[in-house]
């Protein structure tokens, strides 16, 4: 075979759609386009994976604007608690489990929120054990963190509140209405922002 008829590279032998050999320039264009699409897809996946929900945004829940479902059960530290006994206050119904790392990470913010509003007496937190098998660990965790607000074991609440993930919190207005659904870690200042919004709409004190 002479130099005039020998292929310049192995890629010249690649079949083109419908038979024959695709021009090298077209094959390179297709290859670069595929690589670019792969990079864009990878960036989108990374952005979605790293995005953290914020308590500045209320999630979607059919409970919004409706009376909060009953929460009642034995307290993790004894006694018995129910959501109804806190009528007249803002209540952050906070579902928690110790195997949920973001639940542990939001604890300093919960402590700050509870500390600020304990003095005012206008809001409290009601922790609900998300996992009945985790109650003992959750009790120990709350004690170790100095979380002295009420915590209950009510397995039915996970169903009645339509829980889809953790952390999840429902802000219940003083009149018992579900005012906001917060999926993800909460922040004390953002919770205060919700209270101010509620007060502006006539739901209770800020």
N, C-alpha and C positions, 0 to 999 in steps of 0.2 A: 504493500500500500504506500502510495507516495504521500509527501507532506501536504499536498494540495487537497487530498481526499480524507486524511485522518482527522477524527474529532478532536477539537481543542481541549475538551475536558469531559469528565464523566457526566456532568449535568446536562450536556447537550443531548444525551441519550434518553432523558426523562420523557415519558409519554405525555402528550397533550390530550385534553379532553376530546373524544371522538377519534383518537388515533393520531399518529404522527408525532412530532417532537415540538414541544412548546418553546418559543423563543426565550433565550436566557433572560432578557430584560423583563418580560412578562412574569416569569417565574419569580424573579427577585422582587417585583412589585407586590405580588401576592404574598410572598413570604414576609415582607416588611409590614404589610397591612395586617396580617395575622398576628405578628408580634405586637404591633401597636394595640390591637384589640385586647390581647392578653394583658398588657400592662395596664390599660384602662380598667379592665375587669378586676385586676389585683388591687388597684388603688381603691376602687369602690368597695370591695370586700373589706379592706383594711379600715376604711372610714366607718363603715357600718359596724364592724366588730369593736372599734374603739369608742364609738359614741356612747356617752353616759346619759341616761335620762335625767332630767332636772325637775326638782319639785316646783320650779317656776311654771311648769306646764301641767295642766290637768289632763289625765288620761281619759279614755272613753270608757264609760260604764253606764249601764242602764239604771243604776241606782242614783245617779246625779239628779238632784232636785226632788228626790223622794224620801220618805221616812227611812231612816237607817234600820236595817234588819237587827233583830235581837242579838245581843252578845251577852251571854251569862254562863257562869261556871265557877268551879272551885278556884280560888286564888292559888297561885304557885307558892305563895308564902303563907297559906292558910286563909280561912274565911271564905267568903264568896262575894263575887262582884258581878255587876251587870251594867251595861251601858246606860240603862234607864236611870240609875242612881246619880248620874252626872248631868242630868237635864239642867239647863240653865248655864252650862259652861260649854266652851269649845272643847271637843274631844278628838284627839288624834288616835284613831283605831289603827294600831300598828302591828301587822302580822310579822312574826319573827321566828327564826330557827338558827341555832348556833352553827350549823353546817353551811349557812349562807354567809359567805365572806362580806359581801356588801352590807348585809345587816349589821355585822360587827363594825364595819367601817363608819356607818352612819351614827353609831352610838354617841360619840362626843356631841354631835349636833342635837340629838334627842335630849341629852343631859342639859345642854345649854338652854334649849327651849323650855324644858321642865323647870329649870332653875329660875328663869326669868318670870314665868307665869305662876309659879308657886307663890311668889310674893304678891302678885296681883289677884290671884284666886279666880282668874277668868278662863283658864284653860288647863287641861291635863292630858296625859297620855294613858291609853289603855292598850297594853300589849296583849296580843292573842297568840298563843302557841300554834304555829302552823302545822307542826308535826307531833302527834300525841306520843310518839316514841322518843321525842327529843325534850320532853318536859323537864326531866331531871337536869339535863345539861343546861337548858335555858334558865332554869331557876338559879343554878350556880353562877352562870354568866352574868345575870342581872345583879345578883348580890355582889359579885366581884367588881362590877362597874359602878356600884353605888346608885343603881336605878331603883328608886323607892316608890315609883308610881305603881298602880295596880296592874297585875298581869294575871290572865286567866287561861284555863285550858277548856276551850269550847270547840271541839272538832267540827260541829255543824256550821260554825261561822265561816270556815273556808269555803263551804259550798254556797251558803246564802249570800256571801259577798262576791261570788264568782271569781275567786282568785285565779290568776293566770301565771303568777311569778312572784318572786321576792327580790328585793324588798317591795312591799305594797302597803300603802297607808290610805285611809279614808278620813277626811276631815269632816267631822259632824258638827253642825251648827248648834247653838244653844237650844233651838227649838226642835232638835232631833232630825233635821234634814241633812242628807249627804250633800255637802257643799263642794267638795273636790275629791278626786281620786288621784293619788300620787304614786306612780309606778317608778321605782328606782329610789336611790338614796335621797333623803330629805336634808334640807339645810334650815337651821333655825331662823335666819333672816328671811328666807323665802316663805316659811310657814307664817311668819308675822305678816308678810305681804298678803297672804291669803286671808288672814284675819281682818286686815284693813279693808280688803275688797268686800268681805262679808259684812263688815260694819257699815260700809258705804251703801250696801244694798239692803240694810235694815235687818240683818240676821243676828246681830248681837254686838257686844263690845269688841274693840280692836285690841 
